[in-house]
Amino acid sequence: MLLVTCPHCGARPEIEFRYGGEAHIARPADPSALDDRQWAEFLYFRSNPKGVYAERWNHAHGCGRWFNALRDTASDAFLATYPAGQQRPDLGGGR
């Protein structure tokens, strides 16, 4: 079983968590000014890299808090987790 480290509770089994999409996506400043194409891009179009990816996660069956994680999509390994609202950590080594 995959262990995910909640920055608030520590390492827990993956079944306690829910995926919440790509992290660090800013909401539009003036949503009423967007046309349908722009709304579709905001809502549905995300990067999908092979490699390190910043994601939002919710500890649904634990503290209930949202946090961000850096996960390698090729290996499914969690490289870092950090509270929501904080900047993405620099892992160094070109990642």
QUISULRA-V568728 format. One record per backbone hydrogen bond with DSSP energy under -1.0 kcal/mol. CO is the residue of the C=O (numbers start at 1). NH is the residue of the N-H. E is the energy in kcal/mol with one decimal. If there is no record, write none. Layout:
BEGIN
co:CO nh:NH e:E
co:CO nh:NH e:E
END
This chain:
BEGIN
co:2 nh:14 e:-2.3
co:4 nh:12 e:-2.6
co:6 nh:10 e:-2.6
co:10 nh:6 e:-2.4
co:12 nh:4 e:-2.9
co:13 nh:16 e:-2.1
co:14 nh:17 e:-1.9
co:16 nh:61 e:-2.4
co:18 nh:58 e:-2.6
co:21 nh:56 e:-3.2
co:30 nh:33 e:-1.9
co:31 nh:34 e:-1.4
co:35 nh:39 e:-2.4
co:36 nh:40 e:-2.5
co:37 nh:41 e:-2.2
co:38 nh:42 e:-2.3
co:39 nh:43 e:-2.9
co:40 nh:44 e:-2.7
co:41 nh:45 e:-1.1
co:51 nh:73 e:-3.1
co:53 nh:71 e:-2.5
co:54 nh:23 e:-2.3
co:55 nh:69 e:-2.4
co:56 nh:20 e:-2.9
co:57 nh:67 e:-2.6
co:58 nh:18 e:-2.3
co:58 nh:60 e:-1.9
co:59 nh:62 e:-1.4
co:59 nh:64 e:-2.5
co:65 nh:59 e:-2.3
co:67 nh:57 e:-3.0
co:68 nh:82 e:-2.7
co:69 nh:55 e:-2.9
co:70 nh:79 e:-3.3
co:70 nh:80 e:-1.4
co:71 nh:53 e:-2.1
co:72 nh:76 e:-2.5
co:77 nh:72 e:-2.8
co:80 nh:70 e:-3.0
co:82 nh:68 e:-3.0
co:83 nh:86 e:-1.7
co:92 nh:95 e:-1.5
END
